Every structure is written in C-alpha cells, then in structure tokens.
Amino acid sequence: MALTKDFGFGPDEQLVRDQARKFLRESFGIERLRKLVAADHHEAYESAVQPAPYDTALWQQMVELGWTALAVPEAAGGVGMKTIAVATLVEEVGRVALPSPLVSTLVTTMVLRAAGAMPWLERIAAGEAAALAATNAEGSWEPSDTGVEARSEGGRTILTGTAAFVQDARKASFFVVSARGPGGVGLYAVPANAPGLTITPDRIVDLTRDQATLTLSRVPVDAAGVVAPEGRGVAALEAAMPGVLTIVAADLCGAAEWQLQTTTEYAKTRVQFDHPIGFFQAVKHPIVNMMLAVDRARSLTYAAACAIDHEPDDAPRLARMAKAAASDAAAFCSDRSIQLHGGIGFTWECDVHLYFKRQKHNQLLYGDAAYQRAKLAELLDAR
C-alpha cells in the first residue's frame, strides 16, 4: 500500500483544521463547557431526565462555517472535502469535548454517502442534524443485527421494533434506521417527529452528549424515506464503517491530546518536595507514554482517513487499527490524567472528569479495542 504523502494534507485541509481550532478556542473554552454540562451535579445525574444541553447558537455558526457539509458531496450541495479534513475537524471537536450533534451527523453522513441518498445528504448540508439508529437492544454493532422489522403496506414501509444506543438522539432532526424486511436489511430515514416514534433518553456517564433508545410502533416511511432498499442496507453500512470508525477515533485522539496537555501543565505547576511534580520520573515517564500513545493513535487515524480517499480496499483494516489504538490511548490517558492530578483528579471540580467520561463512552462506541482487533483478525484471516 502506498498512501498519499502527508496523509493527503493540503492547504485546504490545513485551513479547515486551523479555522476549527481558532474558532473553538475562542468560542468554547473549558469554562463554557463546565457551565454548560457540569454546573450542577444533581441536575446532571439525579434529575428525572438527564439533560442534553448544547449551544444552539454555536451549532448554527458551525453550520454556517460549512462543518455539516464537509463530508457531503458537491452534487448534494456539500463541500465534498477529503476524509482527512473531516478527521482533523473532529479531532478539534474532541479536543474541546464539544457537546453538539456534529459527530453523530458526520457518522450518518458516511452512511448516507455510501447509500447514495442525495436528498437526505442535501438536508445535512443545509444544517439538519442526524443520527444513526442501527444497533439492537443487545448492543450488537454488526450491520445485520438490527432490532427493527420492515413490512410493506399500501405502498409504504412500516417499521416496528427497537433501535438502541442512538447518539445525540434528542438533537437530531431525523434518523437513519436499519430494519430487516423479507428481502433483507434496508435503511430508512425517519423524522424525529414521525408518528409512532418514541425517543426514550438513556442515563449515561458522559455529560457531553445524550443517548437514547428509539421505539418504533408502526412508523410509516414513504418512498422518499428509503435510503437503501431491502437487501442493500448491510452493504451500505459496511462501506460506511471505515469512515464511522475514523471519525470516532479522531474524537478520541483530540480528547486524549487535551488530557496530555492539561496533565503536562499541571505537572509543571504543582509543587511537592520543593520541585514541580514533573521533575520526578514517576510522573515524567507516564506523561511521555501518554504522548507516545496519542501520536500512535493519531498516525493510524490519519492513515485510515487517507486510505478511505485513496486506498479504499485497505480502509477497513486501517480504520479498525485506528479505533483500537485510539481506544487504548484514551484508556491510558484517562487513567494517567486522573492519577497524576492527585487527590483533586477524583473530584467534580476538576475538569478532567468530563474528558474521562467522554473517552469512556467513545472507547465502547462501535466496538472497543478488543472488538476491533477481533474484527481485524477476521479481515486478515479472510485474505
């Protein structure tokens, strides 16, 4: 395999990254994150329905900057940029642990793009948020394991069943639902206000997003809502999976970079025994190992993004490697960031808990490191 030089980075991709970094640094600092999602412990974890806060004005600015359109083909009104540009954007989003439907919308974009669903891609380019509902109640990430059934009645498709672990469901305008019919699995676009659709919020540890279970009780879908007809849904999901995994890996890398930088700064300023704690090898060496883990995961994530654009046959292998490495890096950096902050690292007042919880959620999303390596072994064995 011969990947493009510099993972396909060019002036346009660098502009996207620099613009995103500057915009988020100026518009969404750690203080704003804390006030938005962690101002009150009881509201966050003990209210009847867990809040799902996000800044709608900031979301509108992101739409105007073209972030939702970044992965949408030009033919559907999007920007049509390389996957590496999408990955670098999501990395910056992870760096600030941004509560928004952007990641779930980009994931859904990958599926819609694989299915060639231009009308729904146009809606995303215009700024509508979307979420993928393709996981059954048992939590299987396999494309064929849907918990929703599809039946044809009177020229329409009727969906009945349950889709679980739907990301940012209360922020989405529509869902792409995986459902099995007599001819196999298909994909269907379901508006968030569709009759017969019930959105039940889950209570999760991550405060920077929300998650829900969708219950579909004879939800009607007309011909315009068929994203992929029966028998073609699994192929579309499998084709989109490298992009999905790369996006989540990029979010993991961005958050891990924040954990590394924040812990490094703390080690420079916290003094014990007349020295900054970073002076001691017991602190210095773990921080170096954090850096190595982040760099390894980032390199694989960029390689996966580049392969999607230039070496698609190798993209599934690299994407699973990237998700596995990024999940491992997240676990290690989360552990060390808490530990090296000492006693304060375990408190609500220390911001590292927000990243720890986002990382834990992303580690498991679409399969943890062990799952990815098992799937990678299947890929290599098939060769």
Salt bridges, closest charged atoms under 4 A:
ASP18 OD1 - ARG17 NE 3.22
GLU26 OE2 - LYS22 NZ 3.00
GLU46 OE2 - HIS41 ND1 3.91
GLU46 OE1 - HIS42 ND1 3.03
ASP55 OD2 - ARG32 NH2 2.06
GLU91 OE2 - ARG298 NE 2.64
GLU92 OE2 - ARG21 NH2 2.91
GLU92 OE1 - ARG95 NE 3.09
GLU128 OE2 - ARG123 NE 3.15
GLU142 OE2 - LYS375 NZ 3.14
GLU153 OE1 - ARG218 NH2 2.76
ASP168 OD1 - LYS171 NZ 2.90
ASP206 OD2 - ARG209 NE 2.53
ASP210 OD2 - ARG170 NE 3.57
ASP210 OD1 - LYS171 NZ 2.68
ASP251 OD2 - ARG358 NH2 2.73
GLU257 OE1 - ARG298 NH2 2.92
GLU265 OE2 - LYS268 NZ 3.51
ASP295 OD1 - ARG298 NH1 3.23
ASP314 OD2 - ARG317 NH2 2.64
ASP314 OD1 - ARG383 NH2 3.20
ASP328 OD2 - ARG373 NH2 2.42
ASP335 OD2 - ARG336 NH2 2.41
ASP351 OD2 - ARG34 NH2 2.73
GLU378 OE1 - LYS375 NZ 3.32
